[in-house]
Amino acid sequence: MVLQLAASRQFLVGAAHMSFPGLGHIRADGGKYERIPVNYESDPGQH
């Protein structure tokens, strides 16, 4: 139920012990859920 809510409302989800950057969104894919990590740039001002 929590994953369904996070996916349907496009919540930004953060958790410890997840691969870097540890933030992302949840996407429903049929009967399962997938974490989509946020885009991360170490130095966005240099592009």
mmCIF file as Biopython writes it, N, C-alpha, C and O atoms, coordinates in Angstrom:
data_model
#
loop_
_atom_site.group_PDB
_atom_site.id
_atom_site.type_symbol
_atom_site.label_atom_id
_atom_site.label_alt_id
_atom_site.label_comp_id
_atom_site.label_asym_id
_atom_site.label_entity_id
_atom_site.label_seq_id
_atom_site.pdbx_PDB_ins_code
_atom_site.Cartn_x
_atom_site.Cartn_y
_atom_site.Cartn_z
_atom_site.occupancy
_atom_site.B_iso_or_equiv
_atom_site.auth_seq_id
_atom_site.auth_asym_id
_atom_site.pdbx_PDB_model_num
ATOM 1   N N  . MET A ? 1  ? 0.812  -1.184 0.000   1.0 0.0 1  A 1 
ATOM 2   C CA . MET A ? 1  ? 0.000  0.000  0.000   1.0 0.0 1  A 1 
ATOM 3   C C  . MET A ? 1  ? 0.863  1.259  0.000   1.0 0.0 1  A 1 
ATOM 4   O O  . MET A ? 1  ? 0.509  2.235  -0.661  1.0 0.0 1  A 1 
ATOM 5   N N  . VAL A ? 2  ? 1.974  1.264  0.716   1.0 0.0 2  A 1 
ATOM 6   C CA . VAL A ? 2  ? 2.849  2.436  0.747   1.0 0.0 2  A 1 
ATOM 7   C C  . VAL A ? 2  ? 3.472  2.674  -0.625  1.0 0.0 2  A 1 
ATOM 8   O O  . VAL A ? 2  ? 3.532  3.812  -1.090  1.0 0.0 2  A 1 
ATOM 9   N N  . LEU A ? 3  ? 3.937  1.604  -1.275  1.0 0.0 3  A 1 
ATOM 10  C CA . LEU A ? 3  ? 4.527  1.766  -2.601  1.0 0.0 3  A 1 
ATOM 11  C C  . LEU A ? 3  ? 3.496  2.253  -3.612  1.0 0.0 3  A 1 
ATOM 12  O O  . LEU A ? 3  ? 3.807  3.079  -4.470  1.0 0.0 3  A 1 
ATOM 13  N N  . GLN A ? 4  ? 2.284  1.749  -3.515  1.0 0.0 4  A 1 
ATOM 14  C CA . GLN A ? 4  ? 1.208  2.182  -4.411  1.0 0.0 4  A 1 
ATOM 15  C C  . GLN A ? 4  ? 0.949  3.676  -4.238  1.0 0.0 4  A 1 
ATOM 16  O O  . GLN A ? 4  ? 0.800  4.393  -5.228  1.0 0.0 4  A 1 
ATOM 17  N N  . LEU A ? 5  ? 0.893  4.150  -3.007  1.0 0.0 5  A 1 
ATOM 18  C CA . LEU A ? 5  ? 0.671  5.565  -2.725  1.0 0.0 5  A 1 
ATOM 19  C C  . LEU A ? 5  ? 1.826  6.410  -3.264  1.0 0.0 5  A 1 
ATOM 20  O O  . LEU A ? 5  ? 1.598  7.431  -3.911  1.0 0.0 5  A 1 
ATOM 21  N N  . ALA A ? 6  ? 3.062  5.987  -2.999  1.0 0.0 6  A 1 
ATOM 22  C CA . ALA A ? 6  ? 4.228  6.730  -3.479  1.0 0.0 6  A 1 
ATOM 23  C C  . ALA A ? 6  ? 4.263  6.809  -5.001  1.0 0.0 6  A 1 
ATOM 24  O O  . ALA A ? 6  ? 4.622  7.843  -5.564  1.0 0.0 6  A 1 
ATOM 25  N N  . ALA A ? 7  ? 3.892  5.725  -5.662  1.0 0.0 7  A 1 
ATOM 26  C CA . ALA A ? 7  ? 3.885  5.713  -7.129  1.0 0.0 7  A 1 
ATOM 27  C C  . ALA A ? 7  ? 2.769  6.577  -7.689  1.0 0.0 7  A 1 
ATOM 28  O O  . ALA A ? 7  ? 2.992  7.337  -8.632  1.0 0.0 7  A 1 
ATOM 29  N N  . SER A ? 8  ? 1.588  6.477  -7.135  1.0 0.0 8  A 1 
ATOM 30  C CA . SER A ? 8  ? 0.441  7.210  -7.687  1.0 0.0 8  A 1 
ATOM 31  C C  . SER A ? 8  ? 0.549  8.719  -7.471  1.0 0.0 8  A 1 
ATOM 32  O O  . SER A ? 8  ? 0.045  9.501  -8.277  1.0 0.0 8  A 1 
ATOM 33  N N  . ARG A ? 9  ? 1.205  9.128  -6.387  1.0 0.0 9  A 1 
ATOM 34  C CA . ARG A ? 9  ? 1.334  10.563 -6.092  1.0 0.0 9  A 1 
ATOM 35  C C  . ARG A ? 9  ? 2.707  11.118 -6.430  1.0 0.0 9  A 1 
ATOM 36  O O  . ARG A ? 9  ? 2.996  12.283 -6.157  1.0 0.0 9  A 1 
ATOM 37  N N  . GLN A ? 10 ? 3.548  10.291 -7.021  1.0 0.0 10 A 1 
ATOM 38  C CA . GLN A ? 10 ? 4.892  10.673 -7.460  1.0 0.0 10 A 1 
ATOM 39  C C  . GLN A ? 10 ? 5.698  11.322 -6.333  1.0 0.0 10 A 1 
ATOM 40  O O  . GLN A ? 10 ? 6.359  12.341 -6.539  1.0 0.0 10 A 1 
ATOM 41  N N  . PHE A ? 11 ? 5.638  10.725 -5.143  1.0 0.0 11 A 1 
ATOM 42  C CA . PHE A ? 11 ? 6.411  11.221 -4.007  1.0 0.0 11 A 1 
ATOM 43  C C  . PHE A ? 11 ? 7.901  11.037 -4.265  1.0 0.0 11 A 1 
ATOM 44  O O  . PHE A ? 11 ? 8.312  10.089 -4.935  1.0 0.0 11 A 1 
ATOM 45  N N  . LEU A ? 12 ? 8.693  11.938 -3.736  1.0 0.0 12 A 1 
ATOM 46  C CA . LEU A ? 12 ? 10.136 11.757 -3.707  1.0 0.0 12 A 1 
ATOM 47  C C  . LEU A ? 12 ? 10.438 10.926 -2.471  1.0 0.0 12 A 1 
ATOM 48  O O  . LEU A ? 12 ? 10.094 11.319 -1.356  1.0 0.0 12 A 1 
ATOM 49  N N  . VAL A ? 13 ? 11.077 9.781  -2.664  1.0 0.0 13 A 1 
ATOM 50  C CA . VAL A ? 13 ? 11.314 8.834  -1.584  1.0 0.0 13 A 1 
ATOM 51  C C  . VAL A ? 13 ? 12.806 8.796  -1.274  1.0 0.0 13 A 1 
ATOM 52  O O  . VAL A ? 13 ? 13.638 8.706  -2.177  1.0 0.0 13 A 1 
ATOM 53  N N  . GLY A ? 14 ? 13.129 8.864  0.000   1.0 0.0 14 A 1 
ATOM 54  C CA . GLY A ? 14 ? 14.517 8.748  0.436   1.0 0.0 14 A 1 
ATOM 55  C C  . GLY A ? 14 ? 14.621 7.687  1.509   1.0 0.0 14 A 1 
ATOM 56  O O  . GLY A ? 14 ? 13.728 7.546  2.344   1.0 0.0 14 A 1 
ATOM 57  N N  . ALA A ? 15 ? 15.705 6.946  1.485   1.0 0.0 15 A 1 
ATOM 58  C CA . ALA A ? 15 ? 15.887 5.899  2.484   1.0 0.0 15 A 1 
ATOM 59  C C  . ALA A ? 15 ? 17.372 5.597  2.656   1.0 0.0 15 A 1 
ATOM 60  O O  . ALA A ? 15 ? 18.168 5.741  1.728   1.0 0.0 15 A 1 
ATOM 61  N N  . ALA A ? 16 ? 17.717 5.179  3.857   1.0 0.0 16 A 1 
ATOM 62  C CA . ALA A ? 16 ? 19.083 4.732  4.109   1.0 0.0 16 A 1 
ATOM 63  C C  . ALA A ? 16 ? 19.284 3.363  3.472   1.0 0.0 16 A 1 
ATOM 64  O O  . ALA A ? 16 ? 18.322 2.633  3.237   1.0 0.0 16 A 1 
ATOM 65  N N  . HIS A ? 17 ? 20.495 3.031  3.205   1.0 0.0 17 A 1 
ATOM 66  C CA . HIS A ? 17 ? 20.889 1.729  2.661   1.0 0.0 17 A 1 
ATOM 67  C C  . HIS A ? 17 ? 20.364 1.487  1.249   1.0 0.0 17 A 1 
ATOM 68  O O  . HIS A ? 17 ? 20.181 0.342  0.836   1.0 0.0 17 A 1 
ATOM 69  N N  . MET A ? 18 ? 20.123 2.566  0.514   1.0 0.0 18 A 1 
ATOM 70  C CA . MET A ? 18 ? 19.795 2.466  -0.913  1.0 0.0 18 A 1 
ATOM 71  C C  . MET A ? 18 ? 21.027 2.926  -1.681  1.0 0.0 18 A 1 
ATOM 72  O O  . MET A ? 18 ? 21.837 3.693  -1.159  1.0 0.0 18 A 1 
ATOM 73  N N  . SER A ? 19 ? 21.168 2.472  -2.893  1.0 0.0 19 A 1 
ATOM 74  C CA . SER A ? 19 ? 22.312 2.902  -3.687  1.0 0.0 19 A 1 
ATOM 75  C C  . SER A ? 19 ? 22.259 4.414  -3.912  1.0 0.0 19 A 1 
ATOM 76  O O  . SER A ? 19 ? 21.181 5.007  -3.962  1.0 0.0 19 A 1 
ATOM 77  N N  . PHE A ? 20 ? 23.432 5.026  -4.046  1.0 0.0 20 A 1 
ATOM 78  C CA . PHE A ? 20 ? 23.545 6.475  -4.222  1.0 0.0 20 A 1 
ATOM 79  C C  . PHE A ? 20 ? 22.712 6.911  -5.417  1.0 0.0 20 A 1 
ATOM 80  O O  . PHE A ? 20 ? 22.757 6.235  -6.444  1.0 0.0 20 A 1 
ATOM 81  N N  . PRO A ? 21 ? 21.970 7.976  -5.348  1.0 0.0 21 A 1 
ATOM 82  C CA . PRO A ? 21 ? 21.936 9.002  -4.332  1.0 0.0 21 A 1 
ATOM 83  C C  . PRO A ? 21 ? 20.947 8.741  -3.193  1.0 0.0 21 A 1 
ATOM 84  O O  . PRO A ? 21 ? 20.818 9.598  -2.319  1.0 0.0 21 A 1 
ATOM 85  N N  . GLY A ? 22 ? 20.267 7.649  -3.155  1.0 0.0 22 A 1 
ATOM 86  C CA . GLY A ? 22 ? 19.354 7.332  -2.052  1.0 0.0 22 A 1 
ATOM 87  C C  . GLY A ? 22 ? 18.021 8.050  -2.131  1.0 0.0 22 A 1 
ATOM 88  O O  . GLY A ? 22 ? 17.185 7.900  -1.240  1.0 0.0 22 A 1 
ATOM 89  N N  . LEU A ? 23 ? 17.811 8.824  -3.177  1.0 0.0 23 A 1 
ATOM 90  C CA . LEU A ? 23 ? 16.542 9.512  -3.414  1.0 0.0 23 A 1 
ATOM 91  C C  . LEU A ? 23 ? 16.008 9.089  -4.765  1.0 0.0 23 A 1 
ATOM 92  O O  . LEU A ? 23 ? 16.770 8.859  -5.704  1.0 0.0 23 A 1 
ATOM 93  N N  . GLY A ? 24 ? 14.703 8.990  -4.856  1.0 0.0 24 A 1 
ATOM 94  C CA . GLY A ? 24 ? 14.121 8.633  -6.137  1.0 0.0 24 A 1 
ATOM 95  C C  . GLY A ? 24 ? 12.612 8.574  -6.073  1.0 0.0 24 A 1 
ATOM 96  O O  . GLY A ? 24 ? 11.995 8.926  -5.067  1.0 0.0 24 A 1 
ATOM 97  N N  . HIS A ? 25 ? 12.045 8.131  -7.147  1.0 0.0 25 A 1 
ATOM 98  C CA . HIS A ? 25 ? 10.597 7.986  -7.268  1.0 0.0 25 A 1 
ATOM 99  C C  . HIS A ? 25 ? 10.283 6.511  -7.443  1.0 0.0 25 A 1 
ATOM 100 O O  . HIS A ? 25 ? 11.139 5.729  -7.856  1.0 0.0 25 A 1 
ATOM 101 N N  . ILE A ? 26 ? 9.059  6.137  -7.127  1.0 0.0 26 A 1 
ATOM 102 C CA . ILE A ? 26 ? 8.591  4.760  -7.286  1.0 0.0 26 A 1 
ATOM 103 C C  . ILE A ? 26 ? 7.670  4.702  -8.494  1.0 0.0 26 A 1 
ATOM 104 O O  . ILE A ? 26 ? 6.784  5.541  -8.653  1.0 0.0 26 A 1 
ATOM 105 N N  . ARG A ? 27 ? 7.885  3.713  -9.336  1.0 0.0 27 A 1 
ATOM 106 C CA . ARG A ? 27 ? 7.038  3.538  -10.520 1.0 0.0 27 A 1 
ATOM 107 C C  . ARG A ? 27 ? 6.414  2.151  -10.481 1.0 0.0 27 A 1 
ATOM 108 O O  . ARG A ? 27 ? 7.101  1.155  -10.255 1.0 0.0 27 A 1 
ATOM 109 N N  . ALA A ? 28 ? 5.102  2.095  -10.705 1.0 0.0 28 A 1 
ATOM 110 C CA . ALA A ? 28 ? 4.399  0.818  -10.785 1.0 0.0 28 A 1 
ATOM 111 C C  . ALA A ? 28 ? 4.668  0.208  -12.157 1.0 0.0 28 A 1 
ATOM 112 O O  . ALA A ? 28 ? 4.599  0.896  -13.175 1.0 0.0 28 A 1 
ATOM 113 N N  . ASP A ? 29 ? 4.971  -1.072 -12.174 1.0 0.0 29 A 1 
ATOM 114 C CA . ASP A ? 29 ? 5.250  -1.791 -13.417 1.0 0.0 29 A 1 
ATOM 115 C C  . ASP A ? 29 ? 4.530  -3.128 -13.347 1.0 0.0 29 A 1 
ATOM 116 O O  . ASP A ? 29 ? 5.098  -4.136 -12.927 1.0 0.0 29 A 1 
ATOM 117 N N  . GLY A ? 30 ? 3.274  -3.120 -13.765 1.0 0.0 30 A 1 
ATOM 118 C CA . GLY A ? 30 ? 2.477  -4.338 -13.666 1.0 0.0 30 A 1 
ATOM 119 C C  . GLY A ? 30 ? 2.208  -4.654 -12.207 1.0 0.0 30 A 1 
ATOM 120 O O  . GLY A ? 30 ? 1.642  -3.828 -11.492 1.0 0.0 30 A 1 
ATOM 121 N N  . GLY A ? 31 ? 2.600  -5.823 -11.757 1.0 0.0 31 A 1 
ATOM 122 C CA . GLY A ? 31 ? 2.388  -6.226 -10.374 1.0 0.0 31 A 1 
ATOM 123 C C  . GLY A ? 31 ? 3.577  -5.955 -9.472  1.0 0.0 31 A 1 
ATOM 124 O O  . GLY A ? 31 ? 3.606  -6.428 -8.336  1.0 0.0 31 A 1 
ATOM 125 N N  . LYS A ? 32 ? 4.568  -5.198 -9.957  1.0 0.0 32 A 1 
ATOM 126 C CA . LYS A ? 32 ? 5.744  -4.910 -9.137  1.0 0.0 32 A 1 
ATOM 127 C C  . LYS A ? 32 ? 6.032  -3.410 -9.167  1.0 0.0 32 A 1 
ATOM 128 O O  . LYS A ? 32 ? 5.409  -2.659 -9.918  1.0 0.0 32 A 1 
ATOM 129 N N  . TYR A ? 33 ? 6.989  -2.991 -8.338  1.0 0.0 33 A 1 
ATOM 130 C CA . TYR A ? 33 ? 7.358  -1.581 -8.247  1.0 0.0 33 A 1 
ATOM 131 C C  . TYR A ? 33 ? 8.852  -1.434 -8.489  1.0 0.0 33 A 1 
ATOM 132 O O  . TYR A ? 33 ? 9.640  -2.328 -8.180  1.0 0.0 33 A 1 
ATOM 133 N N  . GLU A ? 34 ? 9.222  -0.295 -9.045  1.0 0.0 34 A 1 
ATOM 134 C CA . GLU A ? 34 ? 10.613 -0.031 -9.396  1.0 0.0 34 A 1 
ATOM 135 C C  . GLU A ? 34 ? 11.000 1.338  -8.865  1.0 0.0 34 A 1 
ATOM 136 O O  . GLU A ? 34 ? 10.217 2.284  -8.943  1.0 0.0 34 A 1 
ATOM 137 N N  . ARG A ? 35 ? 12.203 1.443  -8.328  1.0 0.0 35 A 1 
ATOM 138 C CA . ARG A ? 35 ? 12.708 2.743  -7.866  1.0 0.0 35 A 1 
ATOM 139 C C  . ARG A ? 35 ? 13.484 3.393  -9.000  1.0 0.0 35 A 1 
ATOM 140 O O  . ARG A ? 35 ? 14.359 2.778  -9.609  1.0 0.0 35 A 1 
ATOM 141 N N  . ILE A ? 36 ? 13.150 4.640  -9.271  1.0 0.0 36 A 1 
ATOM 142 C CA . ILE A ? 36 ? 13.836 5.423  -10.291 1.0 0.0 36 A 1 
ATOM 143 C C  . ILE A ? 36 ? 14.665 6.480  -9.562  1.0 0.0 36 A 1 
ATOM 144 O O  . ILE A ? 36 ? 14.089 7.412  -9.000  1.0 0.0 36 A 1 
ATOM 145 N N  . PRO A ? 37 ? 15.996 6.368  -9.551  1.0 0.0 37 A 1 
ATOM 146 C CA . PRO A ? 37 ? 16.823 7.328  -8.829  1.0 0.0 37 A 1 
ATOM 147 C C  . PRO A ? 37 ? 16.719 8.731  -9.432  1.0 0.0 37 A 1 
ATOM 148 O O  . PRO A ? 37 ? 16.507 8.886  -10.635 1.0 0.0 37 A 1 
ATOM 149 N N  . VAL A ? 38 ? 16.872 9.746  -8.584  1.0 0.0 38 A 1 
ATOM 150 C CA . VAL A ? 38 ? 16.882 11.119 -9.092  1.0 0.0 38 A 1 
ATOM 151 C C  . VAL A ? 38 ? 18.172 11.339 -9.864  1.0 0.0 38 A 1 
ATOM 152 O O  . VAL A ? 38 ? 19.173 10.663 -9.630  1.0 0.0 38 A 1 
ATOM 153 N N  . ASN A ? 39 ? 18.136 12.278 -10.772 1.0 0.0 39 A 1 
ATOM 154 C CA . ASN A ? 39 ? 19.320 12.664 -11.524 1.0 0.0 39 A 1 
ATOM 155 C C  . ASN A ? 39 ? 20.264 13.402 -10.588 1.0 0.0 39 A 1 
ATOM 156 O O  . ASN A ? 39 ? 19.819 14.270 -9.837  1.0 0.0 39 A 1 
ATOM 157 N N  . TYR A ? 40 ? 21.537 13.088 -10.611 1.0 0.0 40 A 1 
ATOM 158 C CA . TYR A ? 40 ? 22.486 13.721 -9.710  1.0 0.0 40 A 1 
ATOM 159 C C  . TYR A ? 40 ? 23.706 14.156 -10.497 1.0 0.0 40 A 1 
ATOM 160 O O  . TYR A ? 40 ? 24.267 13.387 -11.277 1.0 0.0 40 A 1 
ATOM 161 N N  . GLU A ? 41 ? 24.111 15.403 -10.282 1.0 0.0 41 A 1 
ATOM 162 C CA . GLU A ? 41 ? 25.349 15.920 -10.857 1.0 0.0 41 A 1 
ATOM 163 C C  . GLU A ? 41 ? 26.192 16.454 -9.726  1.0 0.0 41 A 1 
ATOM 164 O O  . GLU A ? 41 ? 25.700 17.227 -8.903  1.0 0.0 41 A 1 
ATOM 165 N N  . SER A ? 42 ? 27.441 16.066 -9.664  1.0 0.0 42 A 1 
ATOM 166 C CA . SER A ? 42 ? 28.301 16.488 -8.567  1.0 0.0 42 A 1 
ATOM 167 C C  . SER A ? 42 ? 28.665 17.959 -8.652  1.0 0.0 42 A 1 
ATOM 168 O O  . SER A ? 42 ? 28.966 18.578 -7.631  1.0 0.0 42 A 1 
ATOM 169 N N  . ASP A ? 43 ? 28.645 18.531 -9.847  1.0 0.0 43 A 1 
ATOM 170 C CA . ASP A ? 43 ? 29.007 19.937 -10.021 1.0 0.0 43 A 1 
ATOM 171 C C  . ASP A ? 43 ? 28.159 20.557 -11.133 1.0 0.0 43 A 1 
ATOM 172 O O  . ASP A ? 43 ? 28.676 20.821 -12.218 1.0 0.0 43 A 1 
ATOM 173 N N  . PRO A ? 44 ? 26.864 20.794 -10.886 1.0 0.0 44 A 1 
ATOM 174 C CA . PRO A ? 44 ? 25.978 21.260 -11.946 1.0 0.0 44 A 1 
ATOM 175 C C  . PRO A ? 44 ? 26.338 22.634 -12.501 1.0 0.0 44 A 1 
ATOM 176 O O  . PRO A ? 44 ? 25.944 22.950 -13.624 1.0 0.0 44 A 1 
ATOM 177 N N  . GLY A ? 45 ? 27.063 23.454 -11.764 1.0 0.0 45 A 1 
ATOM 178 C CA . GLY A ? 45 ? 27.431 24.788 -12.251 1.0 0.0 45 A 1 
ATOM 179 C C  . GLY A ? 45 ? 28.512 24.783 -13.305 1.0 0.0 45 A 1 
ATOM 180 O O  . GLY A ? 45 ? 28.762 25.819 -13.920 1.0 0.0 45 A 1 
ATOM 181 N N  . GLN A ? 46 ? 29.161 23.662 -13.539 1.0 0.0 46 A 1 
ATOM 182 C CA . GLN A ? 46 ? 30.278 23.574 -14.478 1.0 0.0 46 A 1 
ATOM 183 C C  . GLN A ? 46 ? 29.874 23.143 -15.890 1.0 0.0 46 A 1 
ATOM 184 O O  . GLN A ? 46 ? 30.744 22.870 -16.717 1.0 0.0 46 A 1 
ATOM 185 N N  . HIS A ? 47 ? 28.583 23.079 -16.176 1.0 0.0 47 A 1 
ATOM 186 C CA . HIS A ? 47 ? 28.140 22.594 -17.514 1.0 0.0 47 A 1 
ATOM 187 C C  . HIS A ? 47 ? 27.606 23.722 -18.345 1.0 0.0 47 A 1 
ATOM 188 O O  . HIS A ? 47 ? 27.193 23.508 -19.484 1.0 0.0 47 A 1 
#
